[in-house]
Amino acid sequence: MNEASTHSRWTPAAATPDHPLASLEGAAVGEDVRLEVELGPRNHVGSTYFRLHLVTGDFGRVLAPVAFGLQNSGPYPGYNWVEIIEWRDVLPLADGRSVEVPAGIERLVFQRLGDLVPPGGHFMAEYDSPSRTVTARALAMKVPPIATPLGALLASAACGAAFKDWYISEGGREGPRKLQGFRALNREHSRVRALEMVASLEAFLERGDDIDWDVLAQCRPIADEALTALRQELDRPQA
């Protein structure tokens, strides 16, 4: 399902204040940049389609949404999730120009969406769009998801305790390729997963010959930063 195929009328999230996505209306995602949220139809399992627009002091409301996705709420932790089906890193302006979405704004948008995910929930995001090329190549080369640009974004949204790559390498796949990041259920769950991730990052940092140099150049710093953060988390005394 893509944005164009959701034929129903879109409505401002502010008109449905009890919906979880309504909490993002007007949220700051940069200096003089805020979010405008629209709700779309529900799919066959009751998840809500949404669109996020950027509103800035310089350009007003940017014409195209920066993100199109789905949100779901349920009684159990795993039933609560957010998915970015389509991300746009270049947006058209009313005067015919286009503007590239800065990395800082992208990270804050992910963090705002991550705020909707409770412990035990998850956050999924596609990596088929042009801005996700490095992540797609890195995952194909078996780089740990936490060391990819998209994995780092999910981790910054507190949804990096574990990952699942929704891609079937044998040739068949359902929908766009996407990376799923999980929010830890509790502190113990976080520590167990952190130990596993530290081992995978250490093994990755010892590799190199089988990874394209440009992918390695972008993913190694991410891996170093993630490893430092995980070690600090593991060294923190348990409550």
Residue, then its C-alpha position, 0 to 999 in steps of 0.5 A: m500500500n502506498e500513499a496514492s492508494t489511500h483514497s479516503r479523505w485525510t483529516p487533521a489529527a487535531a480533530t481526533p485529540d484522543h488518537p495517539l498520533a494527535s500528540l505529535e501535532g505541532a511537535a518541534v523537530g528543529e529550530d522553527v520547524r514543527l510537525e503537522v499530522e494528518l490521519g487517513p483510513r484504517n487498514h484491514v487490521g485497524s491500523t491508522y495511516f498517517r502523514l507527517h508534514l513539516v511546517t517552517g517559519d521560512f517556507g510555511r507548510v511544505l507541500a509533500p509529506v516527509a513521512f507516510g506510515l501506519q500506527n497501531s495500538g493494542p492491549y499487548p506490548g507487541y501490538n503497539w507499533v509505528e511504521i514508516i512506509e515511505w520517507r522523503d528526504v527531498l521535499p518540493l516547495a510552493d515556489g518550485r524549488s526543493v529542499e533537502v531534509p537535514a539529518g537533525i530534523e530526520r532524527l527528531v522526527f524519528q524520536r517523536l514517532g518513537d515516543l509513541v512506542p511503549p516498552g515491548g513495542h516496535f518501530m519499522a521503517e522502509y529502506d527502499s527509498p533513495s536516501r536509504t541506499v547505504t543501509a540497503r547495501a550494508l544490510a546485504m553485506k551483513v553489517p549489524p543493523i545497529a551500525t547502519p544509518l537507519g539502525a542508528l535512527l531507530a536506536s535514537a528513537a529508543c527502538g534499538a534493543a533488537f532488530k529484524d530485517w524484513y527482506i527475503s534474500e532468496g528473491g521473494r519479499e512482501g512489500p518494501r524492504k524494512l528494518q524493524g527495531f524493538r523497544a526493550l520490555n524492561r531493563e533486564h531485556s535491554r541488558v541481555r540484548a545489549l550483550e548480544m549486540v556488543a558481540s556482533l559489533e566487535a565482530f563487525l569492527e574486526r571485519g573489512d575485506d568483504i565490505d565495500w569501502d564506502v559502506l565501511a567508511q559510513c558504518r564504522p563510525i556508527a558502530d563505534e558510537a553504538l558500541t560506546a553507548l552500549r558499554q556505558e549502558l552495561d556499566r551502569p548499576q542496575a536499580 
